[in-house]
Amino acid sequence: MKTIGFIDYFLDEWHANKYPGWIQQATNGELKVAYAYGKKDSEQGVDNATWCRNMGVELLDSIEAVVDKSDYLIVLSPDHPEFHEELAIPALKSGKPTYVDKTFAPDRATAQLLFDTAAKHGTPLYSSSALRFATEYVEADRQGIETICSMGPGTFANYSIHQIEPIVSMMGNAPTRVMATGTPSFPALIIEFADGRQASIHHFANSPFSLALGYSSGQSVHLKPESDFFGLFIRNLVQFFNTGQPTVDPSDTIAIITIIEYGLKALETPYQWVELPKA
């Protein structure tokens, strides 16, 4: 049996609660979350020690201890990417396959630093929204996409990645500028690419995720992810741990984080284009 170590801001959160069972199920128990570290206790749930007792995981007192004892590493803190540099750097110096949960980094510079650190130390690394692996999105025809209109729930800061990730996977990792539209309560963002193709994302409270794809042929399709995209993501994660081969290109992830970083800036000046830094 191979072991996974969790490194988190606090352990009682949705991803940390779900991943261990999903991973054991996907691997018939051959891969297990065995060790964990939390920087602090949850302010709304159980403390880290109780979480570990409940989950059958050994709580360790440092990131380094988790890195040392584990075969593979998952850096969580999905809603607090501002801590990913602190939490991830020891893992990225280990050479052990490491997954960093969404949202990968708070800004482009940090994203580049994390990938550079991993490359320097020969550490396999990737990050992704689970929506990238939805069957409906994976099987969509990517040839001739002219525009995408995306819709989904949540706030821009921590949920926009679930709309932007599929867009970049379908339209490429070379966006050039963004413009905020919508309203403060229902933000929207236009993403333009160098060849004039555009995508837009729209946040509507509890609206389910969906994409409308428009093609240069004049045809269009509407995609609603109803497949088990979390299960598909977990299988991809297990494959990554087994092979050490990331399935998401770093340039995709850096482009996604760049769109989010500059999208937040665009929200402060609606209806004005904000240029994105070039690769």
C-alpha positions in Angstrom: 0.0 0.0 0.0 1.2 3.5 -0.9 0.4 6.5 1.4 -0.7 10.0 0.7 -0.1 12.9 3.0 -2.5 15.9 3.3 -1.1 19.4 3.9 -3.9 21.8 4.6 -4.7 25.2 6.1 -7.3 23.4 8.3 -8.4 19.8 7.8 -12.2 19.9 8.3 -13.2 21.1 4.9 -15.1 19.6 2.0 -12.3 18.4 -0.2 -10.3 16.8 2.7 -13.5 15.1 4.0 -14.3 13.6 0.6 -10.9 12.7 -1.0 -9.8 9.9 1.3 -12.9 7.8 0.7 -12.9 8.4 -3.0 -9.2 7.6 -3.3 -9.5 4.3 -1.4 -12.6 3.3 -3.4 -10.8 4.1 -6.7 -7.8 2.1 -5.8 -9.4 -0.8 -3.8 -7.5 0.4 -0.8 -4.1 0.2 -2.4 -3.7 4.0 -1.9 -4.6 5.6 1.4 -4.5 9.0 3.0 -2.4 8.1 6.0 -0.8 11.4 7.3 -2.0 15.0 7.7 -0.9 18.4 8.8 -3.2 21.4 9.4 -1.8 24.9 10.0 -4.7 25.8 12.2 -7.9 24.3 13.5 -11.2 24.9 11.7 -13.2 27.8 13.1 -16.5 26.2 12.1 -15.9 22.5 12.2 -13.9 20.0 14.3 -10.3 20.6 15.3 -7.5 18.8 13.4 -6.9 16.2 16.0 -10.6 15.2 16.0 -10.7 15.2 12.3 -7.7 12.8 12.1 -9.3 10.5 14.7 -12.5 10.4 12.8 -10.8 9.8 9.5 -8.2 7.2 10.7 -5.3 9.5 9.7 -2.2 10.2 11.7 -1.8 13.9 12.6 1.7 15.1 12.3 3.1 18.3 13.8 4.9 19.7 10.7 4.7 19.9 6.9 8.2 18.3 6.8 7.1 15.3 8.8 4.2 14.7 6.3 6.5 15.1 3.4 9.0 12.7 4.9 6.6 9.9 5.7 4.3 10.0 2.7 4.8 8.5 -0.8 2.6 11.1 -2.4 1.4 14.6 -1.4 -1.8 16.6 -1.7 -1.7 20.3 -0.7 -5.3 21.3 0.0 -6.5 24.7 1.3 -8.8 25.0 -1.7 -10.4 28.3 -0.6 -7.2 29.8 0.7 -4.7 29.8 -2.1 -2.8 32.6 -0.4 -1.3 29.9 1.8 -0.2 27.6 -1.0 3.3 28.9 -1.2 3.9 28.3 2.5 2.2 24.9 2.5 3.5 23.6 -0.8 7.2 24.6 -1.0 8.5 21.8 1.3 6.5 19.2 -0.8 7.8 20.7 -4.1 11.4 20.2 -2.9 10.8 16.5 -2.1 10.8 15.0 -5.6 7.5 13.2 -4.6 4.4 13.6 -6.9 2.4 16.5 -5.5 -1.1 17.7 -6.3 -2.0 21.2 -5.3 -5.7 21.7 -5.0 -7.7 24.5 -6.7 -7.3 27.4 -6.8 -3.6 26.7 -7.5 -2.2 30.1 -6.5 -3.4 33.6 -5.6 -1.5 35.2 -8.6 0.6 34.5 -11.6 3.9 35.2 -9.9 3.2 32.6 -7.2 2.0 30.1 -9.7 5.3 30.4 -11.7 7.3 30.1 -8.4 5.6 26.9 -7.5 6.2 25.3 -10.9 9.8 26.6 -11.0 10.5 25.1 -7.6 9.0 21.8 -8.6 11.0 21.7 -11.8 14.2 22.6 -10.0 13.8 19.6 -7.6 12.4 17.2 -10.1 9.0 17.1 -8.4 6.0 16.0 -10.5 3.3 18.7 -10.0 -0.2 19.5 -11.3 -3.4 21.2 -10.3 -6.9 21.3 -11.8 -10.5 22.0 -11.3 -12.4 18.7 -11.4 -14.6 20.2 -14.1 -11.8 19.8 -16.6 -12.5 16.0 -16.5 -16.3 16.1 -17.0 -17.0 13.6 -19.9 -19.3 16.2 -21.6 -16.4 18.6 -21.8 -13.6 16.1 -22.6 -15.6 14.7 -25.5 -16.6 18.2 -26.9 -15.3 19.0 -30.4 -12.6 21.6 -30.0 -12.1 22.3 -33.7 -13.4 25.7 -34.8 -14.7 27.0 -31.4 -15.2 30.7 -31.9 -16.9 31.6 -28.6 -17.9 30.0 -25.3 -20.5 31.2 -22.9 -20.1 29.7 -19.4 -22.4 29.8 -16.4 -21.9 28.6 -12.9 -22.5 29.2 -9.2 -20.4 30.8 -6.4 -18.3 33.9 -6.1 -15.7 34.9 -8.6 -12.8 34.7 -6.2 -13.0 31.0 -5.4 -15.4 29.5 -8.0 -14.4 31.2 -11.3 -11.7 28.6 -11.8 -14.4 26.0 -12.4 -15.5 28.0 -15.4 -12.1 29.2 -16.6 -10.4 25.8 -16.5 -12.7 24.2 -19.1 -12.5 27.3 -21.3 -8.6 27.2 -21.3 -8.6 23.4 -21.9 -10.8 24.0 -25.0 -9.6 27.4 -26.4 -5.9 27.3 -25.4 -3.6 28.9 -22.9 -2.9 32.2 -24.7 -5.5 34.8 -23.5 -4.7 38.4 -24.2 -7.1 40.5 -22.2 -10.2 40.5 -20.0 -13.1 42.8 -19.3 -15.5 42.7 -16.4 -19.3 43.1 -17.1 -22.3 42.0 -15.1 -23.2 43.5 -11.7 -21.6 43.4 -8.3 -24.0 40.6 -7.2 -23.7 38.7 -10.5 -20.2 39.3 -11.9 -19.2 38.3 -15.5 -16.0 38.4 -17.3 -15.1 38.4 -21.0 -11.8 36.7 -22.0 -10.3 37.5 -25.4 -7.7 35.5 -27.2 -5.1 36.8 -29.7 -7.1 35.7 -32.8 -10.3 37.4 -31.7 -12.0 34.4 -30.2 -13.8 35.2 -27.0 -15.2 33.4 -23.9 -17.4 34.7 -21.2 -18.1 33.5 -17.7 -21.2 34.3 -15.6 -21.8 33.8 -11.9 -25.5 33.2 -10.9 -25.7 32.2 -7.3 -26.8 28.5 -7.3 -26.9 28.1 -11.1 -25.5 24.7 -12.3 -22.3 24.7 -14.4 -22.9 24.7 -18.1 -21.2 25.8 -21.4 -22.5 26.9 -24.7 -20.0 26.5 -27.5 -20.3 28.5 -30.8 -18.4 27.3 -33.8 -17.1 29.2 -36.9 -19.4 27.0 -38.9 -22.4 28.8 -37.3 -23.3 25.7 -35.3 -23.6 25.7 -31.5 -24.0 23.1 -28.7 -25.0 23.4 -25.0 -23.1 21.2 -22.5 -24.2 20.5 -19.0 -21.8 18.3 -17.0 -23.8 15.5 -15.5 -21.1 12.9 -15.5 -19.3 12.0 -12.3 -16.5 14.6 -12.8 -15.2 14.3 -9.3 -14.8 10.5 -9.7 -13.1 11.1 -13.1 -10.8 13.6 -11.5 -9.9 11.2 -8.7 -9.0 8.5 -11.2 -6.8 11.0 -13.0 -5.2 11.9 -9.7 -4.5 8.2 -9.0 -3.0 7.8 -12.4 -0.7 10.8 -11.8 0.5 9.3 -8.5 1.2 6.0 -10.2 3.0 7.4 -13.2 4.5 10.7 -12.0 3.2 12.2 -15.2 1.0 15.3 -14.8 -1.9 15.5 -17.2 -2.4 19.3 -17.1 0.3 21.5 -18.7 1.8 24.1 -16.4 1.1 26.7 -19.0 -2.6 26.0 -18.8 -2.6 26.5 -15.0 -0.5 29.7 -15.2 -2.9 31.0 -17.9 -5.9 30.2 -15.6 -4.4 31.9 -12.6 -3.5 34.9 -14.7 -7.1 35.2 -15.9 -8.3 35.0 -12.3 -5.8 37.5 -11.0 -6.4 40.1 -13.7 -10.1 39.3 -13.7 -10.3 40.5 -10.1 -8.6 43.7 -11.1 -11.0 44.1 -14.0 -13.9 43.8 -11.6 -12.7 47.1 -10.1 -13.0 48.9 -13.4 -16.0 47.4 -15.3 -16.3 47.7 -19.1 -12.6 48.4 -19.6 -10.2 46.0 -21.2 -7.3 44.8 -18.9 -4.3 43.5 -20.8 -2.8 40.3 -19.6 1.0 39.8 -19.3 2.4 37.8 -22.2 4.0 34.4 -21.6 
